[in-house]
Amino acid sequence: MKEKTLKNFKKYYQLYLLLVPSAILLFCFAYLPMVGIVIAFQNYSPALGILHSPFVGMKNFIQYFKSYQFGVTIKNTLLLSLYSIAVGFPLPILLALMCNQMKTKMFKKVFQVITYLPHFISTMVMCGLVLIFLSPSSGLFANLWRLFGQEFPNVMSSAASFKHVYVWSDIWQHLGWDSIIYLAALAGIDPTYYEAATVDGASTLQKIRYIDIPMIMPTAMVLLIMRAGSILGIGFEKVFLLQNVQNIMSSEIISTYVYKMGMQSMQYSLSTAIGLFNTVVNVIVLLLVNFMARKLTESSLF
């Protein structure tokens, strides 16, 4: 085994040399910073550094678990994440199935380009568009409402409306892009399946039900596992940009709370502890969902 490995290394040493810079960067920026996890168990002070800051054990975790924000951030993060999965997981599959049935190639290409384009809008621009469109004084919807003699409500000041604005704007932005992988899976299906189904008199819906959906199910399960693995990992940027004092009761999530504790309040140990708790929960959920998927569908990440 060692001789074979050494022989392969000598044969492809140029390729291994090309990997060295990437490996160094990965180690420096992905693995080396993990040493900072120890801050979660310290009363960290920048003046003392990691080596000399006092060790406090689980104090920072207990402080977060006992705080009022613990229940609020967990609830809001789970609600946004589950809502996003419930809506954002099946819709790309439906869009891919619909695109796969389009017969006119030119219309299909134009439709795909239109649905892909919003994905390339930056998060900041996207949030700016949302705030402009939903402005109760000069927004697009406000002007449309006035045509019918109605006043458009201040949606962004409503805590109950925040989750809908966040999820559906995210769906609009990424729906087309998320469907690409399903289109690729559909393109890899053997055409003889469709020919045999046509000979047997199967309708279009029957082909979708008995050929398309079973064939893309392994891909769908892998993507579902990956999304479930980040169930507490709602993105920071979009929530923070759409957040305001009036909707904060439903928009304060773990990542925004970590930012405020670490960067604004300078409670580095507490913010690190919260981030570590978030990561551990995500890993546990990922392993659990992966185990269930392997048992139920025989499709899993590992």
C-alpha positions in Angstrom: 0.0 0.0 0.0 2.8 2.4 0.9 4.7 1.5 -2.2 1.7 2.2 -4.3 1.0 5.5 -2.7 4.7 6.6 -3.1 4.6 5.5 -6.8 1.4 7.5 -7.4 3.0 10.5 -5.7 6.1 10.3 -7.9 4.0 10.0 -11.0 1.6 12.9 -10.2 3.8 15.1 -8.1 3.1 18.1 -10.3 -0.6 17.9 -9.5 0.2 17.6 -5.8 2.4 20.7 -5.9 -0.5 22.6 -7.5 -2.6 21.6 -4.4 -0.1 23.0 -1.9 -1.2 26.7 -2.1 -4.9 25.8 -1.8 -4.1 23.4 1.1 -2.1 26.1 2.9 -4.9 28.7 2.4 -7.5 26.2 3.6 -5.5 25.4 6.7 -4.8 29.1 7.6 -8.4 30.4 7.0 -10.6 27.3 7.8 -8.8 25.1 10.4 -6.3 27.4 12.2 -9.1 29.9 13.3 -10.9 27.0 15.0 -8.4 27.4 17.8 -10.5 30.4 18.8 -13.3 28.0 20.0 -11.5 28.0 23.4 -12.7 31.6 23.8 -16.2 30.2 24.4 -14.9 28.7 27.7 -13.0 31.8 28.8 -13.7 35.3 30.1 -11.8 36.5 27.0 -9.9 39.8 27.1 -8.1 41.1 24.0 -5.4 42.5 26.2 -4.7 39.1 27.8 -5.2 37.1 24.7 -6.3 33.4 24.4 -3.4 32.0 26.4 -3.9 34.2 29.5 -7.6 34.9 29.7 -9.2 33.2 32.7 -11.0 29.9 32.1 -14.7 30.0 33.2 -16.0 26.6 31.8 -19.6 26.6 30.8 -20.5 30.0 32.3 -21.0 31.7 28.9 -23.3 28.9 27.7 -25.4 29.0 30.9 -25.6 32.8 30.6 -27.1 32.5 27.1 -29.5 29.6 28.1 -30.8 31.7 31.0 -31.2 34.9 29.1 -34.4 36.2 27.7 -33.0 36.2 24.2 -32.4 32.4 24.2 -36.0 31.5 23.6 -36.6 34.4 21.2 -33.6 33.8 19.0 -34.1 30.0 18.9 -37.8 30.4 18.1 -37.3 33.0 15.3 -34.4 31.1 13.8 -36.3 27.8 13.7 -39.4 29.5 12.4 -37.6 31.2 9.5 -35.5 28.1 8.7 -38.5 25.6 8.7 -40.6 28.1 6.8 -37.8 28.4 4.2 -37.4 24.7 3.9 -41.2 24.0 3.7 -41.5 26.5 0.8 -38.1 26.6 -0.7 -37.5 22.8 -1.0 -40.5 21.7 -3.2 -40.8 24.8 -5.4 -37.5 24.3 -7.3 -38.5 20.7 -7.9 -41.8 21.8 -9.4 -40.1 24.5 -11.5 -37.6 22.0 -12.8 -40.4 19.5 -13.7 -42.3 22.3 -15.4 -39.2 23.4 -17.4 -38.5 19.9 -18.4 -41.9 19.6 -20.0 -41.5 22.7 -22.2 -41.2 21.8 -25.8 -40.3 25.2 -27.4 -36.5 25.5 -26.8 -36.4 29.3 -27.3 -39.2 29.9 -24.8 -37.6 27.5 -22.4 -34.2 29.3 -22.5 -35.8 32.7 -22.1 -37.9 31.4 -19.1 -34.8 29.9 -17.5 -32.7 33.1 -17.9 -35.5 35.2 -16.4 -35.8 32.9 -13.4 -32.0 32.7 -12.9 -31.2 36.4 -13.1 -32.5 37.4 -9.6 -29.9 35.1 -8.0 -27.1 37.4 -9.1 -28.5 40.4 -7.3 -26.4 41.1 -4.2 -28.1 40.8 -0.8 -27.7 44.5 -0.1 -29.4 45.5 -3.4 -32.1 42.9 -2.9 -32.9 44.3 0.6 -32.9 47.8 -0.9 -35.4 46.7 -3.5 -37.7 45.1 -0.9 -37.7 48.2 1.3 -38.4 50.4 -1.8 -41.2 48.2 -3.0 -42.8 47.9 0.4 -42.5 51.5 1.4 -45.9 52.7 2.7 -45.4 56.2 1.4 -43.7 55.9 -2.1 -43.4 52.2 -2.7 -44.6 50.4 -5.8 -47.3 48.5 -3.9 -48.4 51.7 -2.1 -49.0 53.5 -5.4 -50.9 50.6 -6.8 -53.1 50.5 -3.6 -53.8 54.2 -4.0 -55.2 53.6 -7.5 -58.0 51.7 -5.8 -58.4 54.2 -3.0 -56.7 52.1 -0.4 -53.7 52.7 2.0 -50.9 50.2 1.8 -49.9 48.9 5.3 -46.4 49.4 6.7 -45.4 45.8 6.2 -41.8 46.2 7.4 -42.9 47.5 10.7 -45.0 44.4 11.4 -43.4 41.6 13.3 -45.9 39.1 12.0 -45.2 40.0 8.4 -41.4 39.8 8.6 -41.1 36.0 8.1 -43.3 36.2 5.0 -41.2 39.0 3.5 -38.0 37.2 4.2 -39.0 33.8 2.9 -40.9 34.8 -0.2 -38.3 37.4 -1.3 -35.7 34.7 -0.9 -37.8 32.3 -3.0 -38.1 34.9 -5.7 -34.4 35.5 -5.8 -33.1 31.9 -5.7 -36.0 29.7 -7.1 -34.6 29.5 -10.6 -31.0 28.9 -9.5 -32.0 26.2 -7.1 -33.8 24.3 -9.8 -30.6 23.9 -12.0 -29.4 20.8 -10.1 -32.8 19.2 -10.6 -32.8 20.0 -14.3 -29.4 18.4 -14.5 -30.7 15.3 -12.8 -33.7 15.2 -15.2 -31.4 15.6 -18.2 -29.6 12.5 -17.1 -32.6 10.2 -17.2 -32.4 7.5 -19.9 -34.8 8.5 -22.8 -35.8 4.8 -23.2 -37.9 5.2 -20.0 -40.1 7.8 -21.6 -40.3 5.8 -24.9 -41.5 2.7 -23.0 -44.0 4.8 -21.0 -45.3 6.3 -24.3 -45.8 2.9 -25.8 -47.7 1.8 -22.7 -50.0 4.9 -23.1 -48.7 6.9 -20.1 -49.8 10.5 -19.9 -47.5 13.4 -19.1 -48.5 13.5 -15.5 -47.9 9.7 -15.2 -44.4 10.1 -16.6 -43.7 12.8 -14.1 -45.0 10.7 -11.2 -43.5 7.4 -12.1 -40.3 8.4 -13.9 -39.2 12.0 -13.1 -39.9 12.2 -9.4 -38.4 8.8 -8.5 -35.3 9.5 -10.5 -34.6 12.9 -8.9 -35.5 11.8 -5.4 -31.9 10.8 -4.4 -30.7 14.3 -5.4 -33.6 15.9 -3.6 -32.8 14.0 -0.4 -29.2 15.0 -0.4 -30.2 18.6 -0.8 -32.8 18.3 1.9 -30.1 16.9 4.3 -27.8 19.7 3.5 -30.5 22.3 4.2 -31.5 20.6 7.4 -27.9 20.6 8.5 -28.0 24.4 8.6 -31.4 24.6 10.3 -30.0 27.2 12.8 -27.8 28.8 10.2 -30.1 31.4 8.8 -28.0 34.0 6.9 -27.0 37.1 8.8 -26.9 39.8 6.1 -30.4 39.8 4.8 -32.1 39.5 8.2 -29.9 42.3 9.6 -30.6 44.6 6.6 -34.4 44.1 6.9 -34.4 44.3 10.7 -35.7 47.4 12.5 -36.9 48.3 16.0 -40.6 47.5 15.2 -40.1 44.0 13.8 -37.2 42.9 16.0 -39.3 40.5 18.0 -39.6 38.3 15.0 -36.3 39.2 13.2 -33.8 38.7 16.0 -32.1 35.4 15.2 -29.0 33.7 16.5 -26.6 35.1 13.9 -27.8 38.8 14.4 -27.6 38.3 18.2 -24.1 36.9 17.9 -23.1 40.0 15.9 -24.5 42.4 18.4 -22.9 40.6 21.4 -19.5 40.3 19.7 -19.1 43.4 17.6 -21.3 45.9 19.3 -21.3 44.9 23.0 -17.7 43.4 22.7 -18.8 40.3 24.7 -16.5 38.0 22.7 -16.7 35.0 24.9 -20.5 35.0 25.0 -20.8 35.5 21.2 -18.4 32.6 20.6 -20.3 30.4 22.9 -23.6 31.1 21.1 -21.9 30.5 17.8 -20.4 27.2 19.0 -23.8 26.1 20.4 -25.4 26.9 17.0 -22.8 24.8 15.1 -23.1 21.8 17.5 -26.9 21.8 17.0 -26.5 22.0 13.2 -24.1 19.1 13.2 -26.5 17.0 15.4 -29.4 17.8 13.1 -27.4 17.0 10.0 -26.4 13.6 11.4 -29.9 12.8 12.5 -31.5 13.7 9.2 -28.8 11.9 7.3 -29.4 8.7 9.4 -33.2 8.9 8.8 -32.8 9.5 5.1 -30.5 6.5 4.8 -33.0 4.3 6.6 -36.1 5.5 4.8 -34.8 6.2 1.2 -31.4 4.7 1.1 -30.0 8.1 0.0 -27.6 10.0 2.2 -24.5 12.2 2.3 -22.5 9.5 4.0 
